[in-house]
Structure formats: C-alpha cells, structure tokens
Amino acid sequence: MNETIICAVGNVATQPVYRELASGASARFRLAVTSRYWDRERNLWADGHTNFFTVWANRQLAANVAASLNVGDPVVVQGRLKVRTDVHEGQNRTSADLDATAVGHDLARGTSAFRRAARPEPGAAAVHRQPEPDWESPHPGPAASALAAPGSAHPGSRQGAQAVAVT
C-alpha cells in the first residue's frame, strides 16, 4: 500500500474535539508547525512560515489525545498525510490532514508525566500480578534481590538477569 507517512513537530493550535461516532471514538485538533531559521543579519533565530494540519485520531488514541492535550502543548505527531483540494465559494482551497498513528508531547521542550490508560482485561480477577518494584528506592526490595540471583525461581524474574547498582 502506498502512503505518505510523516512526522510533524509543532504546537497544538486548537483544543482537541472528542466525538463518539458509530464507527468508534474520534478526536481532532489543529497542529501549527513553524519552521525556524538562523537570521545572520540579526544574529538570532527567527520564525519562518507556519503550516497548519488537521490531526485526526481514532479509537483509544482519540480518548488519550482528548485527555492529554491542551492548546499550546508542544507535540510530535506521526501519521498518514492526506492532502485535499476543494472549491469553496469559487476559490480553490488546499488542506492537509494527518491521520495520526502516534501523538506525544515533545520532551525536547518540556516534561510530561505518563499515565497508562485503564483498559478492562478479561479475567483480570483471576490473574495475580507482582507489584512493580520501587526503582528509586536506595534499598533493593525483594523483586530486585530476585533479579540479582541468576536462576532464581521468583515468578516474573528473567533467567540470567543481572542487577545494576546505581551510584
């Protein structure tokens, strides 16, 4: 299948709009992508042309976009580029849409706190999972000591894993 997959880095220009449709959840927002260049005469970075894209997200990505993004957030969007030409009131108009496959905050320009989306798991009550170890604790917990012992029979441990001391 021939598609144009692009990665756009820019800022959220409009608040995401979330809709529940017959085909599933959908969200859209406008993305502003402004090029920057070094202006030798003024000896500083300057803004170039701004391109605007309508970003479309579907299903779980739509719910996560609506819950996570706000106007002005720096983001990275990967998706399929779709360019359309329409005639509106006698004028030709060209628009560019991105059918998003991935959207995330641009960590080169700030920090973000990730929260995994809650998903119902079939038979979740029957499955017992080990708690995640406290990786920031200065004292290794039982999970860390089990990882340090190769061949350990601790459930969920990797055979032959080695502990790494952080100083």
N, C-alpha and C positions, 0 to 999 in steps of 0.2 A: 504494500500500500504506500503510495507516495503522499507524504505530508511534510509540512514545514514546521519543525519543532524549534521554538526559540526560547531563550531565557532573557527576561526583561528585568532590569533593576531600576526601581523608581519609588514613588510615594503614592499612597492611597489618596486619591483626589476626591472621592465621594464615599459617604457612609455605605457599607455593604447593605444591599436589599435582599432579604431572605424570603423565599416563597416555597410553600408546599404545593407541588403540582401532581397531577395524576401519574406522571412518569417518575416522580420522586422529588426530593428536595433540590432546590436551585438557588444560587446566590450570584449577584453580580455587583461589580464596583468599577469605577474608572481608575485607571493607573496612569500617572503622569511620569514620563521618562524624559529627563532633561540632560542633554549632553553637556559636558564641561570641557573647557579647553584653557590652555595657558596663554594669557594675553601678555606678549613680550613687551609691548609698549607701556602698559600699566604695571607690569611685573606682579600679576596676581591671576588667580583662577577666575574665569568668567563663565556665566551660563550661556549655553547655545540654544538651539531650537528645542522646544518641548513637543514630544509626541504623546498622544493620548490613546489608550487602548481600553476597550470594554472587556473586563475579565469575567468569564463565566465559570462557575464552579458547580459541580453536581454531587448528589448523594452526601456521603459523610464529609467530604471536603467542603461542601456548601455550609453545613452546620458549623464546622470548625472555623471557616472564614468569618461567618456572621458573629461568632462568639469571640473571635480573637482580634479582628482588625478594626482600626479607627482611622478617621481622616488624618493624614499627615504621617502615618506609620511608614517607615522605610521597609520595603518588601522586595523579595525575589520571587518572580513568577515564571514557571516553566509550563509550556503548553503548546497546543497546535494553533498556528496563526491562520486566521480566516479574514481575507480582505474582501469587502463588498463594495460595489458601486451601485448607487441608487439615484433616481431622478426625483427630486423633491422640489415642488413649486417651480418647475422648469430649469432647475440647476442640477448639475451632476455633483454628487457627493460621494466621497470615498471614506469608508470607515474600516478600522482594523479591530478585530475581536481576537481574544485569546481564550481558547477552550482549555482551562487550566488542568494540569495533571498534578502540580505541586505548587504550594504557596507557603512562604515562610518569611519571618522577619529577617531583615538584613543585619546580621550580627556585626558587620564591619562598622555599623553606625549606631550601635546601642546594644542593650542586653534584653533578654527575654526569659521568661520562666515557663517552661514546657509543662503542660498537664495532659496526661493521656486521656483521651475521650473514653467515657464509660460505655462499654458495649455489653449487652446481655450475652452470656455464654451458656449454651445448652449444657445442662448437667453441672452447672458451676458449684452446686451444693455438694456434689459427690467428689469433687476434686479438691484435695488439700495442697496448698502451695506453701513453700517455705517463705518466710518474710525476707525481704531484701536486706542485705547486710548494711550497717551504717558505715559507709566508706570514709566518712570524715572523722570517725572516732579514732583517737590516738591509741586505743587498746583494741586489739583484734578480738572480735566476737567469736562464737562457736563456728559460724559459717566460714570465717577467714582461716581459723586453725584447721578446719577440714580441708580447705583448698591447699593448705601448705603441706599436707601429708599425702604424697602420691600414693595411689592405690586405695585411698580411703573409700569406705562403703557409704559415706554420707549421701543421702538422696539429693540429687541435683548437682553433685560435685562433678567436675571434669577429671577424668583419669589423667594423671600425669601433669596436672596444673601446678604451677609454682606461685608462691606468694611473692609479692614485690613490696619491699619496705620503702616507704616514702619518708624522706627526711626533710 
